[in-house]
Amino acid sequence: MRPVSFIEPIRYDPLLLISEPDLSGRLKEMSWLERCAFAELMSGNLKTHVFYAVAQQRQAVSIAQPTDEGLVPRLIDMEGAAAAAALRQSGRIRTTLDGLTISLSIGEAECDALALFDEKRTIGEIQRESGVAPFRRIFSILNALNTAFLCMPAPWRLSG
């Protein structure tokens, strides 16, 4: 077996937490598991590791990717337009995970993209309306916090 994703992913992604360009550049050169180990050492608060795993021989991507324009973003316990309105007010996503406080700046463009998360629009539709970079940033943060996932479009959307 090999791990394909840890829960919550933000705990294991130092690239979302570090803005210093030299360090970010060095982290990008590391493998995914090396970055996960770095994040664990950086935070110092991971007592238990929870992860998804697949058979070792599976070389293909094993999780849905936000580059598949036909998938639909789905939010957990929130509605896109309401969440976007709240973020426009604060300008930040804040959370605390086992004593580690994470605070990330969110801009208008990311809020515009989030407002389009209605469980009907596909990634491609959202990106055409709001831009690729804002969609990818807000989705990557929310996905890393386990509050946004990708799913196939509803069957009634496949026929038209």
C-alpha positions in Angstrom: 0.0 0.0 0.0 1.0 3.6 -0.5 -0.5 6.8 0.9 -2.2 9.2 -1.6 -3.6 11.8 0.8 -3.4 12.7 4.5 -6.3 14.1 6.5 -6.5 17.1 6.9 -4.3 17.8 3.9 -3.5 21.3 5.0 -1.5 19.9 7.9 0.8 18.2 5.4 1.2 21.0 2.8 3.8 23.5 3.8 3.4 25.3 0.4 0.0 26.6 1.6 1.6 27.9 4.9 4.9 29.3 3.8 5.1 32.5 1.6 9.0 32.9 1.8 10.0 32.5 -1.9 13.4 30.8 -1.3 12.0 28.2 1.0 8.9 27.7 -1.2 11.2 27.0 -4.1 13.2 24.4 -2.2 10.0 22.8 -1.0 8.7 22.5 -4.6 11.8 20.5 -5.4 10.9 17.9 -2.8 8.7 14.9 -3.3 5.2 15.0 -1.9 6.1 12.7 1.0 9.2 14.8 1.8 7.0 17.9 1.9 4.6 16.0 4.2 7.5 15.1 6.5 8.7 18.7 6.5 5.2 20.0 7.5 5.0 17.4 10.3 8.4 18.7 11.7 7.4 22.3 11.2 4.1 22.0 13.1 5.2 19.6 15.8 1.6 18.8 16.7 0.7 15.8 14.6 0.0 13.0 17.1 -1.9 10.7 14.8 -1.7 10.3 11.0 -4.9 9.5 9.0 -4.6 8.8 5.3 -6.0 7.2 2.2 -4.0 4.5 0.7 -4.0 2.4 -2.6 -2.2 -0.7 -3.7 1.5 0.0 -4.4 1.3 -1.0 -8.0 -1.3 1.7 -8.8 0.9 4.2 -10.6 -2.0 6.4 -12.0 -3.3 9.3 -10.0 -5.6 7.9 -7.4 -7.6 10.9 -6.4 -9.7 13.4 -8.3 -7.7 16.4 -9.6 -8.9 20.0 -9.8 -7.5 20.0 -13.3 -10.4 17.8 -14.6 -12.7 20.5 -16.0 -15.7 18.2 -16.0 -15.8 17.6 -12.3 -18.0 19.6 -9.9 -16.7 21.2 -6.7 -18.9 20.3 -3.7 -18.7 22.1 -0.4 -19.3 20.5 3.0 -21.5 22.3 5.5 -21.5 25.6 3.6 -23.0 27.3 0.6 -20.7 28.9 -1.9 -22.3 32.4 -2.2 -22.8 32.7 1.6 -19.2 31.5 2.3 -17.9 34.0 -0.3 -19.8 36.9 1.3 -18.4 36.0 4.7 -14.9 35.8 3.3 -15.3 39.2 1.6 -16.0 40.7 5.1 -13.0 39.1 6.8 -10.5 38.7 4.0 -9.1 35.6 5.7 -9.7 31.9 6.3 -8.8 31.1 9.9 -8.8 27.7 11.6 -7.0 26.1 14.5 -5.9 22.4 14.3 -4.6 21.0 17.5 -3.3 24.3 18.6 -1.8 25.3 15.3 -3.5 28.4 14.0 -3.7 28.9 10.3 -4.7 32.2 8.8 -4.7 32.6 5.0 -5.5 35.8 3.1 -8.3 35.5 0.6 -8.8 38.0 -2.2 -11.8 39.2 -4.1 -11.0 36.9 -7.1 -11.0 33.8 -4.8 -14.3 35.0 -3.3 -15.8 35.4 -6.8 -14.8 31.9 -7.7 -16.2 30.5 -4.4 -19.5 32.2 -5.0 -19.9 30.0 -8.1 -19.6 26.8 -6.1 -23.2 25.7 -6.4 -22.8 21.9 -7.0 -24.0 22.4 -10.6 -21.2 24.3 -12.3 -18.2 22.3 -13.4 -14.6 23.3 -12.8 -14.4 24.4 -16.4 -17.5 26.7 -16.1 -16.2 28.2 -12.8 -12.8 28.9 -14.3 -14.3 30.5 -17.4 -16.3 32.9 -15.2 -13.8 33.6 -12.5 -10.3 32.6 -13.8 -8.2 29.5 -13.4 -5.8 30.8 -10.7 -8.5 32.1 -8.3 -10.5 28.8 -8.6 -7.4 26.7 -8.0 -6.3 28.7 -5.0 -9.6 28.7 -3.2 -10.3 25.1 -4.0 -6.9 23.9 -2.9 -7.3 25.7 0.5 -10.8 24.4 1.1 -9.9 20.9 -0.1 -6.9 20.9 2.3 -9.3 21.8 5.1 -11.7 18.9 4.1 -14.5 21.4 3.3 -14.4 21.0 -0.5 -14.3 17.9 -2.7 -14.8 17.0 -6.3 -17.6 14.9 -7.7 -19.0 13.8 -11.0 -21.8 16.0 -12.4 -25.3 15.0 -11.6 -26.7 12.5 -14.2 -29.2 15.0 -15.5 -26.3 17.3 -16.6 -24.5 14.6 -18.6 -27.2 14.3 -21.2 -27.1 17.9 -22.3 
